[in-house]
Amino acid sequence: MGVFERLKIRAKNTKQEISAIFYAYQHPKTPTLPKIIILFTLGYALSPIDLFPDFIPILGYLDDILVIPDLISISIKLIPAEIMEISRKKAEGEPVTLKENWLFAGIFIAIWVVLLVIIVYSIIY
């Protein structure tokens, strides 16, 4: 199996796991800490703004290759096994589809701008 085939399989698995953790987030028995981590993971994975913009050579795809899968992995480890199993089955049958939502995009852009300002301010002062 070639590199591109493995990447395609990994991308498909990542999409399915994102759907599964979304359903786990919605499950009423999911504890609070995993819900917070899942919310952060989904927000970062679905954010139109990356930690490293994709136009930066090598670093641009670093978050897609390392950060997002690691966040997904942490989320999955925090979710109780029985909830994750139910969520994976639901994600297999009903994958989550996103609608285009400019308000959602605007909120994430605002969050990233605020974080950037805080970082720059803390470095300067």
Beta strands, then each sheet from edge to edge (+ up, - down):
end
